[in-house]
Amino acid sequence: MIPPVFTYAKDSAAVTTLLGTNPVRFWPYSSAPHADNAASQSPYALWQLIYGLAENNLSSLPEADNPGIQVDCYGTSATQARNVLLALRDAFEPHGYVTGYNGEFREDVTGLYRASFTVEFWEYRNP
């Protein structure tokens, strides 16, 4: 049900140019850098499953799931956060569909800028 978003990100040269390679600073939301050192880790991005549904039908079990992944991109400037968003968007679009741009803001605690988007995938259960 969860698409291999980390693999899509690490396989993109544009993403690793911005987010590094060891490690690639693209984490599940629960692995976010702690607020007191977030700026030193930027730019970085987080992802999380925010919704999903099975492709239900009457004649058999679902053959696919349609998860929605929210991606939050952080940087020390709005431009940096937007550049991360664009690189990740381009890495995901061969595999999924951007369904929304979720806005931008600057966090009070870290001072970092955030740009966010949502991407949906079709994950087939038995390819």
Residue pairs with C-beta under 8 A, 6 or more apart in sequence:
1 49
1 52
1 65
1 67
1 123
2 49
2 67
2 123
3 67
3 69
3 95
3 96
3 121
3 123
5 26
5 47
5 69
5 71
5 92
6 24
6 26
6 47
8 91
8 92
8 95
9 15
9 16
9 19
9 24
9 26
9 45
9 88
9 91
10 16
10 21
10 24
10 26
11 91
12 87
12 88
12 90
12 91
14 87
14 90
14 91
15 24
15 26
15 84
15 87
15 88
15 91
16 24
17 87
18 43
18 80
18 83
18 84
18 87
19 25
19 26
19 43
19 44
19 45
19 84
19 87
25 41
25 42
25 43
25 44
25 45
26 44
26 45
26 46
26 47
26 88
27 44
27 45
27 46
27 47
28 46
28 47
28 48
29 46
29 47
29 48
29 72
31 46
32 38
32 46
33 40
33 41
33 44
35 109
35 110
38 44
38 74
38 110
38 112
39 76
39 110
39 111
39 112
42 74
42 75
42 76
42 80
42 112
43 73
43 74
43 75
43 76
43 80
43 81
43 83
43 84
44 73
44 74
44 84
45 71
45 72
45 73
45 74
45 84
45 88
46 71
46 72
46 74
47 69
47 70
47 71
47 72
48 69
48 70
49 67
49 68
49 69
50 68
50 69
50 70
50 118
51 67
51 68
52 65
52 66
52 67
52 68
53 65
53 66
54 62
54 64
54 65
54 66
55 62
55 63
55 64
55 65
55 66
55 122
56 62
57 63
61 125
62 125
63 124
63 125
63 126
64 122
64 123
64 124
64 125
65 122
65 123
65 125
66 120
66 121
66 122
66 123
67 120
67 121
67 123
68 99
68 118
68 119
68 120
69 96
69 118
69 119
69 120
69 121
70 102
70 116
70 117
70 118
71 85
71 88
71 92
71 116
71 117
71 118
71 119
72 114
72 115
72 116
73 81
73 82
73 84
73 85
73 88
73 114
73 115
73 116
74 81
74 84
74 107
74 110
74 112
74 113
74 114
75 81
75 82
75 83
75 84
75 112
75 113
76 111
76 112
76 113
77 113
78 104
78 106
78 113
78 115
80 113
81 104
81 112
81 113
81 114
81 115
82 104
82 115
84 115
85 115
85 116
85 117
88 117
89 98
89 117
89 119
92 98
92 119
93 119
95 121
96 119
96 120
96 121
96 122
97 119
97 120
97 121
98 117
98 118
98 119
99 118
99 119
99 120
100 117
100 118
101 115
101 116
101 117
102 116
102 117
102 118
103 115
103 116
104 113
104 114
104 115
104 116
105 113
105 114
106 112
106 113
106 114
107 113
107 114
